[in-house]
Amino acid sequence: MELIGKTNIDFMGMKKFSFIISAIIAIIGLVGMIQMGRGAANMGIDFSGGTAVQLKFTQPVGMDKAREALAKHNLKDATLQDIKEGNKLMVKIGKTTLATGKVADTIEDVFKKEFPGNAFVVESSTEIGPSVGDKLRKDTLTAILISMVGIIIYIAWRFDFKFGVGAVVATMHDVLAMFAVFYVMNKEVNLLFITAVLTIAGYSLTDTVVVFDRIRENLHKSLKEPMAVIFNRSINEVLSRTIITALTTFLAACSLFLFGGEVIHDFALALLVGILVGVYSSVFVASPIVSLWEEKGAKAKA
């Protein structure tokens, strides 16, 4: 069974257009990453510090009434999230004057006093101090940078330095694209999102390595052909494999997005974005960069 037959698409001919698109995505993502580093983006309590309590009630609770109850007890800055399944309510509060460890108890007391006829249980409670959140934010950016260095070292050893640069640029493009989407959509950036970012970095690298392996193989076979022809043929030869792999992974992530529940909804969204961008970058970012480098090297030798 073949998803697509033999193709002859001029991918290298689209590189100027793709570079413009990628530059726009990268700039937006870079702004989002800088905002994250400053703590100015929509940061989860993992990075900004604060408290998150998930409550499950026996009866539905109106968001307005819940917000009024919290404001009445000096918790007006609380962010409420209504979880559709099971009369659940997520209460998130950033840094407060209350001591760490006391905020969750205060939230429980508020709902016990204001909704005495609606019993509830605390399903989860998380409290992170501001200093811990700041350290996590810095460590996250460090982890991303270290992963980029590791990628360039591996690809440089596995293939060639120019391939390593192409792989790192493509992977960093994917990371910035995910930041761009979450920043534009004002989605919460938390540890689950960072997990998705690093997962997609690995996925994108794997896809890029498959394309690079075929390019290297064809470079040895066809030394006299133009670089654009060799790169186009290589990408077309692995295109079916790339699409099938991406489609399979996309369907798995899509099921998480649709049926995984509220907790991993944004995580699944990040995976979906990353899978699409990862396939795009392997073809339209990593390969054209190496192609241009190879062309310059061939001209210099001539």
TAUR-V579716 format. One record per pair of residues at least 24 apart in sequence whose C-alpha atoms are under 7 Angstrom apart, sorted by sequence separation. I is the first residue (numbers start at 1). J is the second residue. D is the distance in Angstrom with one decimal. If there is no record, write none. Layout:
BEGIN
i->I j->J d->D
i->I j->J d->D
END
This chain:
BEGIN
i->211 j->235 d->6.2
i->250 j->275 d->6.6
i->101 j->127 d->6.8
i->175 j->201 d->7.0
i->60 j->87 d->5.1
i->100 j->127 d->6.9
i->211 j->238 d->6.7
i->59 j->87 d->6.3
i->58 j->87 d->6.9
i->100 j->129 d->6.5
i->246 j->275 d->6.5
i->56 j->86 d->6.9
i->57 j->87 d->5.5
i->171 j->201 d->5.7
i->56 j->87 d->5.8
i->57 j->88 d->6.2
i->56 j->88 d->4.4
i->55 j->88 d->5.6
i->56 j->89 d->6.5
i->171 j->204 d->6.4
i->54 j->88 d->7.0
i->55 j->89 d->5.2
i->171 j->205 d->6.7
i->54 j->89 d->5.7
i->55 j->90 d->6.3
i->95 j->130 d->6.9
i->54 j->90 d->4.3
i->53 j->90 d->5.8
i->54 j->91 d->6.3
i->52 j->90 d->6.9
i->53 j->91 d->5.2
i->167 j->205 d->6.7
i->52 j->91 d->5.6
i->53 j->92 d->6.5
i->52 j->92 d->4.4
i->70 j->110 d->6.7
i->51 j->92 d->5.6
i->52 j->93 d->6.5
i->69 j->110 d->6.9
i->167 j->208 d->6.7
i->51 j->93 d->5.2
i->50 j->93 d->5.6
i->51 j->94 d->6.4
i->50 j->94 d->4.1
i->49 j->94 d->6.1
i->50 j->95 d->5.1
i->69 j->114 d->6.4
i->49 j->95 d->6.1
i->235 j->283 d->7.0
i->45 j->94 d->6.8
i->53 j->104 d->6.5
i->51 j->103 d->6.8
i->51 j->104 d->6.9
i->59 j->118 d->6.1
i->58 j->118 d->6.1
i->231 j->291 d->7.0
i->57 j->118 d->6.4
i->58 j->119 d->5.8
i->57 j->119 d->5.8
i->58 j->120 d->6.2
i->57 j->120 d->4.2
i->228 j->291 d->6.8
i->56 j->120 d->5.3
i->57 j->121 d->6.7
i->227 j->291 d->6.2
i->55 j->120 d->6.4
i->56 j->121 d->5.4
i->55 j->121 d->5.8
i->56 j->122 d->6.5
i->55 j->122 d->4.7
i->56 j->123 d->6.7
i->54 j->122 d->6.0
i->55 j->123 d->5.7
i->227 j->295 d->6.3
i->54 j->123 d->5.5
i->54 j->124 d->5.2
i->53 j->124 d->5.7
i->54 j->125 d->6.5
i->196 j->267 d->6.2
i->200 j->271 d->6.7
i->53 j->125 d->4.4
i->52 j->125 d->5.8
i->53 j->126 d->6.4
i->52 j->126 d->5.2
i->193 j->267 d->5.5
i->196 j->270 d->6.1
i->200 j->274 d->5.6
i->204 j->278 d->4.7
i->208 j->282 d->4.9
i->51 j->126 d->5.6
i->52 j->127 d->6.5
i->192 j->267 d->5.8
i->196 j->271 d->5.9
i->200 j->275 d->6.7
i->204 j->279 d->6.9
i->207 j->282 d->6.6
i->51 j->127 d->4.4
i->50 j->127 d->5.7
i->51 j->128 d->6.5
i->193 j->270 d->6.7
i->50 j->128 d->5.4
i->49 j->128 d->4.9
i->50 j->129 d->6.3
i->49 j->129 d->4.9
i->49 j->130 d->4.2
i->46 j->128 d->6.6
i->48 j->130 d->6.0
i->45 j->128 d->6.7
i->49 j->133 d->4.9
i->48 j->133 d->5.0
i->47 j->133 d->3.9
i->48 j->134 d->6.4
i->46 j->133 d->5.5
i->47 j->134 d->5.8
i->47 j->136 d->5.8
i->47 j->137 d->5.2
i->178 j->270 d->6.5
i->178 j->273 d->6.6
i->178 j->274 d->6.4
i->37 j->137 d->6.8
i->174 j->274 d->6.4
i->174 j->277 d->5.9
i->174 j->278 d->6.0
i->170 j->281 d->5.3
i->170 j->282 d->6.6
i->170 j->285 d->5.6
i->170 j->286 d->5.2
i->169 j->286 d->6.8
i->167 j->286 d->5.6
i->166 j->286 d->4.5
i->166 j->287 d->6.9
i->166 j->289 d->5.7
i->166 j->290 d->5.9
i->163 j->290 d->6.0
i->162 j->290 d->6.1
i->47 j->190 d->6.8
i->42 j->186 d->6.2
i->44 j->188 d->5.6
i->46 j->190 d->5.8
i->42 j->187 d->6.5
i->43 j->188 d->5.6
i->44 j->189 d->5.5
i->46 j->191 d->6.5
i->30 j->176 d->6.1
i->33 j->179 d->6.4
i->42 j->188 d->5.1
i->43 j->189 d->4.9
i->44 j->190 d->4.8
i->26 j->173 d->6.1
i->29 j->176 d->4.3
i->32 j->179 d->5.8
i->42 j->189 d->6.2
i->43 j->190 d->6.5
i->29 j->177 d->5.6
i->32 j->180 d->6.0
i->26 j->176 d->5.4
i->29 j->179 d->4.9
i->26 j->177 d->6.2
i->29 j->180 d->3.8
i->32 j->183 d->5.4
i->25 j->177 d->5.7
i->28 j->180 d->5.2
i->25 j->180 d->6.6
i->83 j->262 d->6.8
i->12 j->228 d->6.0
i->12 j->232 d->6.4
i->11 j->232 d->5.9
i->10 j->232 d->6.0
i->9 j->232 d->6.9
i->9 j->236 d->6.8
i->8 j->236 d->6.2
i->7 j->236 d->5.8
i->4 j->240 d->6.1
i->3 j->240 d->6.6
i->18 j->284 d->6.1
i->15 j->284 d->6.3
i->15 j->288 d->6.3
i->12 j->288 d->6.2
END
